[in-house]
Amino acid sequence: MIFLIAADKYDVYRPFMTDDSLPIDTTTDELSNIPNICIINTKWLLQEMVRNGEKDVYMVNDTHWSYKASEVVAKKLVQNIDLLGIF
C-alpha cells in the first residue's frame, strides 16, 4: 500500500510566514509515522521546492498544485513504486 498525503497550501507555506501567531498543523507529520506502510508526505517535497526559490508551486488563485508540484510528486510516486517492485 502506498499512502500519499496531499499537503495543502497553508501547510507548505506556513514555515515561511512571518506572523508567529498563526497555528502550525502537525497532522500530516504525525501520519508519516505509520509503520509498515509506504507513505509519501508531499509537504516535505513541496516545502523543499519553495525553500529553493521555486515560484508557482500552487496555482496563484486557489489551493491546487501547479504542474510543477504535480510533476515532482509524480516522480516521487514512480520512485516508490519502483522500490516496491510492483511492476
N, C-alpha and C positions, 0 to 999 in steps of 0.2 A: 504494500500500500504506500502510495506517495500522498502526503498531506501538504498542500500548498496554501500558505497563509497570504492572502492578498492584502498587503498593507495599504491603509488609506492615506490620503494626502496629509492629514494632520499628524499622524504618527511619524511619517517620513520627515516632515519639515520641522517638527517640534524642537529638536535639539538646536536648530539654527535660529529660533525665535528669541528675541531679546527680552520679552515680557516673562519674568520668572514666576508670575502669579498663575500662569496657565498650567493646568494639570498635565502630568506625564502619564500616559496609559501604558501599562506594562503587560497587558493581557496577551499580546502576541509573543512577547518574550517568554512568558510562562508556558504557553502552548508549545514552545520549541523544545521543551524538556520531556516530552512524552517518550518513554522507552520503546524500543523495537519497532519504530515507525520511521520511515524516511520523511523528514519534514523539511520543507523549503520555506524559510521565512523571508519573504520578499522585502521586508522592512530594511534589513541589513544591505541587501543588494542595491535597493533604490537610494538609501542614505549614502552609500559609497559613491553613487553617481553624482548626487548633489554635492557631497564633500569635494569631489574632483572638479566642481565647477560646471557640470553638465546642465544646460538650460532645457526647459520644457520636458521635465521628467513626467509631469502630469499635464493634461490639457489645461490651457490657461483659464478657461471659463467654467470648468467643472472638476470633478474629482476622479475622472477616468485616466488610466495610464496613457501616455503618449506611445507612439510607435517605438520610440527609443527604449522606454521601460519594458514594453511588451517583448521586444527583441532580447533584452538582457535576461528576462525571466524565462523566456522560451529556451534560450541556450542553456540556462541552469537546469531546466526540466529535462532536456535532452541528455545533459551530462549525468544526471541522476538516474535516468532510465538506462543509460549505457552501463553505469556502475552496478545496477541491479541485475543486469544481464537478461532483461525482459525480452528483447528482440535479438 
